[in-house]
């Protein structure tokens, strides 16, 4: 199904035709650079913070991401929504879910995204990987009530799961700039998406571009990758949790391929590369780390469901070797991208996040004192929750307070009167809950 005529009119009205003045304004913001800043934003599917060796994994080998962390910045306290679609809506719009989330698998028509912002700033825009925003037919009546990629601000796309699902890994069903999907025989979905991204960067190397890559990996089913011995035999479709390791390591390989392409094109020093997870790891996976085993808890609001890896790299701009304890949530990405590129905000566009670009440069910046979460996914057996938190304390709107380092599984709530430190934390976090509702 293509976007409706009304949808097309709304899209054109939202994004607008690029004016000469808009382009000059954006380029003026980057006058000190040789070229405008490009952005490649990679969001891994179902990968918690424990999935990278730079975060303490003792079993997953992620040398390319570790190198990006070593020569760039790594955040210890980045938090997503607990589930995929709530996160996708949040990162794309820069808003907390209580404002614009209507149901699982759906981006509400008319929402303005970082795709629109970057189009308006004169950037070529691309989305590759996994969409899941048009509306699944089995998602409680939301089938077809979302949007297609071009309605969300993307000039080009190469995506799995717009209207039909099909296979995502071997012989994937992909939508490539047209309403009818095609099965890529003998292809591997993550490679198809990454190859398109690399081709896009080559074609657009002489103009500014914004590439958003919500990855297909590392979501279940856990099956062989092209680097697995089973790939070339009869067990190509075999499902086994042990292939989760292969999927993480193939994710790392793809990130390296993208970075290498930027090097070949001479674009590394003017391209902001960001890698983040969309939620915690699948519940069936337990990962050995240097602080003990971590069991994934995707879908739940605790650290195992919301704490994700976040690595940023841009030689000459991002100060190397930083390990930051600043709070970040996924509403912060849009304002950071805007500041890095000089892109102007769209009229009357609500933004809940704040830029962390100064910290990337090694400056003090204005780090958050707290982050907020509204979670009501309308999927599965998940209850609505609201909480505010900082690095240590977490306060739910029903009054439960947790000292997370001492109670990471949130088994022992501290109610009113829990001592001076707890009461000070409650006093600081309660206004966040009061303000965002």
N, C-alpha and C positions, 0 to 999 in steps of 0.2 A: 504494500500500500504506500503510495506516494503521499507527501503532505497535501492537504486540501488547499484549494485556491485561497480560502480565508487564512489558512496557516501560512501560505506563501506571502500574502499581503502583510500579515502581522510580522513575519520574519524580516521582510524588506523594510518595513516601518521601523522595526527595532534596531536592526543593524545599520540601515541607512547606506546610501552611496558614499564612498569616501570622498571627502572634499579636499581640495589642495591645501586649505588651511589646516585641516586635521593632520595631514601628513607632515606639513612643515612644523606643526606644534610638537609632534612626536619626535621628529628628527632633532629639533632644537633641544629637547630634553636629553639627547644622547650626544650633544655636540663635542663633548670631550673624548668620545670614543671614536675609533677609526670607522666603525660601522655600528648600526643599531644593534641592540642586544636581542639575540634570538633566545627562545625558551624551548627546552624539551622537558616535559613533565611526564615522568613514568610512575604509574601507580600499580603496584603488584597486588594480585588478588589473593586474599586469605594468607597473608604472611605477617605474623607478629614480630615483635622486636627481637625475639630469641633466634630468628632464622638466619642471621648473618654472623659470620665469625668475628667481625669487628665489634659485635655486641656481646660476644661471649660464647657463641656456639662452638662446641668441641667436635662436631661431626659434619657440619655442612661447610663445603669449601667454596668461598665466595671471593676470590682474589681481586676481581675487577671492581666490585663494589667496595671492598676493603681499601683498595688503592684510591678510589674516589673519596672515601672518608679520610684517609691519611693525608691526601693533598688538598682536602677541602674541609667541610664541616660536617659533624655528626651530632644529632640531637638525641639526648637521653630521655626527653619528656615530650614526645610528640604523640598526640591522642586523636584517634579517628572515632567515627561512629562504630558500634559493634557489628554492623552488618553492611553488605555491599551497596545496595541502592541508597539507603540513607546517607552513606558517605559520598556517593557519586553526586547526589543533589547538593550536598553541602560544599564540596570542594569546587564544583562548577559555578555555583552562584554566590559563594562567600557568605551564606546565611545559615543560621541555625534552623533545624528542621521544623520547629513550631511555626515558622513563617510561611513555608512553601512546600512542605512534603505532603503529598496527598495519598500515596499508596505505593506498595512494593512494585518495583520494575517500571516506575513512571517518573518522568520529568514533566511537570505541569506546563502545558502550552502557554507561551507568552513570557516564561521566565527568561531573564537575561543572564548570560553566562560569561565566563572568561573568553569564550570563543567570540561572542559579540564585541566585547571590549577590545580584543586584539584586532578584529576585522576593522573596527572603527578607527583604530590607530594605524591602519595601513598595512597590517601584517597578513601574509598568507597563512591560513589556518588549516590544520589537519587533525583528525581523530582516527586512530587505528587501535585494534584490539577487541575489546568487549564493550558493547553498548548497553543493553538491558535497560533502556529508558523509554521505549515506545509503548510498553505495556504488555505484559505476558497474558495470554488468553486464560491461563488458569489462576490468575492473581486476583481473585475475589472481585471480578467484574471490571478490572482495569484494562482489559485487553484493548489495544489501539487508542488509549486515551492519553498517551504521552506524545513524544516528538521524535522526528527523524533528525539525523545529525546536521543537515543543512539548516534546519529550523533552530538549531542550538548554536549556530555561529561557525560552522565548519565548512570550508570551501570543498574539501575532499575528505573521503573516508574509506577505510578498508576494515570492516567490522564483522565480528560474529555476534549473533543474537540481536537482531533488530526486530523483525516480525516473526521469523521462524528460528528455531534453535539449531537443529541438526548437530553434527559432530563439531567439537571445538579443537581437537588435537589431530589425530590422523585423518586424512581426507576431509578437511573441515568445510563447513558450509559458510561461505563468506559473502558479504555484501560489499561490492567495490564500486562506489559512485553510481549505483543504479538500484532500482527497486527490486529487481529479481536477483536472488542469491545464486551463487554457483558453487558446486563442489570442486575443490581443488584436489584432483586425484594425485595420490602419492605426496601430497603436501603435508605440512605440519603447521597448524593454525598460528602458533606464536611466531614461526619463521615468516609466514605469509605477511603478517602484520609488520614485523620488524623490517622485512625487505622493502615493503611499501614505504615505510618511514624513511629509510635510507635513500631510496629513490627520490622521494619528495624533497629531502634536504639538498640533494644534488641539483634537482631542477630549480630550486628556489634559493640557491646559494648566493645569488646576487641581489636578493631582496630580503627584508626581515621576515621571519617565520615563527609561528607558534605551533608546536606539535605536542598533542596530548595523547599519551599512550597508556590507557587503562588496560593492563595486561590480561591475557587469558590465563597464564600461569599465576599462582600455583594452586588454583582451585581443583578440588576433586572432580572427576575420578583421577586417582593416582595411577598413571599408566606410563609405559616407557616413553622416553624422549628419543630423538634421533641419535643421541650419544649413549643410549642404553644398549647393551648387547642384544636384548630382546627385540629391538626395533626391526632388525632385518630377518626375523624368524616368524614362526607361527604365533608367538606370544605377544605380538605388537599391541594387541588390545587387552592384554592381561591387566587386571586391577589388583594392586597390592600396595599397602601403606608404605612399603620400602621404597616405592618410586617417588615418594615425596622428596627425598634427598636428591634424586635425579632432576626433579622439576625445579628445585631451588637452584641447583648448579647450572641448569640450562638457562634459567632467568639471568644469572650472573653472566653467562656467556653472551646472551642477547644484549645486555647493557654494555658489555665490552665492545660488541660489534657496532653499536650506535656511536659510542665514544670514538672508536677507531675511524668511523666514517667522517665524523666532525674533524678529526685530525687531518685526514686526507684532503678534505675540502678547505682546510685552513680556517676553520670556524670555531675551534675550541675556545679561543680567548674571548670571543664575543658571544658565547652561548652558555646560558645558565642551564645546567643540568640538575634536575631534582628527581630523587627516587624515594618513594614513600609507600607504605602498605595501606590497604583500604580498611582492614579490620584485623582482628587476631586470627591465629592459626586454627584450623579445623580441630574440633574436639577429639578426633580419633588419633591425633598426633601428639606424642610427647617427645620433646627435644632435649638432649643432653646439653648442658651449658657449664661454664666454669663456676656457677653458683648452685648447681644442682639441676635436676630435670624440671622442665617447664611444660605443663600440659596446656595445649591450646583450648580456648573457650570462646570461639567465634559465636556471636549472637548475644553474649552476656556482657553487662556493663563493667565488669571488673577489669583489672590490668591485662589479663590474658585474652580479653576480647577487644580491648581498645588501645593498648599501648603498641605502637608500630615503629618500625625503623624509618629513619629519615636522614638521608645523606644529600648534601648539596655541594656542587663543584663548579667553579668557573675560574680558571687560572687568571691571576692578575686582579681579580675582583673579590672572590671569596678567600679570606685569609686561611692559609693551609694549617692543618694540624689542630683544628678547633674541636673540642668535645664540649658541647654546650648543654647546660642544665636548664636553659630557658624553657618556659612552657610554650608549646605551639599546638594549635588544633587546625583542622582543615579549612576553617573559615579564613585563616590567615594567608592562604596561598594566593588568592586573587589580588588582595592589596599589595602583596610583595611583588607579584609579577607586574602589576601596574607601576609600582615605583621603579623597578629595575629597568623597565622599557620606556618609561615616560608616558605611558598610555593614560588618557584622561578617563575619569569615571563617566558612566552614562547617566543621563538626567534621572533624578529621583530613584537612584539605585541604592537600596539599603545594603550596607556592608557591616557585618558583625565582627569581622576579623581586623587585625592590624598587622602592618608590615614588619617582618623581621630582617629586612635587608641590611639595616645598620649593623646588626650583630654578625651577619655574614662577612661584612667588611672588617670585622674586628673592633667595631665601635661599641659603645655602651648601649645605644639604642634605648628603647622603652619597653623592656620585656613585660609580658603579662604578669599580673599578680594572681590571676585565676582563669580557668577555662570553664565552659558551660556545656552541658549535654542535655538535649531533649531527644528521647528515643521512643518512638511509637511506630514500629515498622509496618504494621498491618500485614504480618507474615508470620506463620508458625505460632507457637505458644509463648509469645513475648509480651510482657506487660509494659504499659507506658511507664517511663521513669524520667526523672529530672534530677540532675546533680550539678554541683559546682565543686571544683577541686583545685588544689595547687600541687606542688611536688610531693607534699607529705599528707595533707588532710583532704578528705572527701566528704561532702555533705549532701545527702539526699533530701528531697523536699518533704519527706515524711519525718525528718528529724534525726535519722540515723547518721552518725558521724564515724568515720574510720580513720585510724592512723595507719596508712597504707604500708609503709615499710615494716611495721610491726604486725600487720594483719593483711597481707596481700590478697588472701582469699576472701576477705570481708566476712569473717565468721563471728566477730565480736563487736557489735555496734556499741558506740559510746553515746549514751543518751545525755540529757541535760544534767549538768552538775558533775561532769567528768574530770574536773580539775582545771587549773588556770590555763594551761596550754590548749586544752580542748575547747574551753569556752572562748579563748581569744580567736581560735580558728573558726569557731561557729560564728562569732561576731563579724569576722572578715568575709566569710563565704555567703552568709544569708542574704546580704544585699544583692549579690549576683543573681540568686534565685528570685528575689523579689522584683528585680528590674527586667528580667528576661522571661516574660510570660504573656 
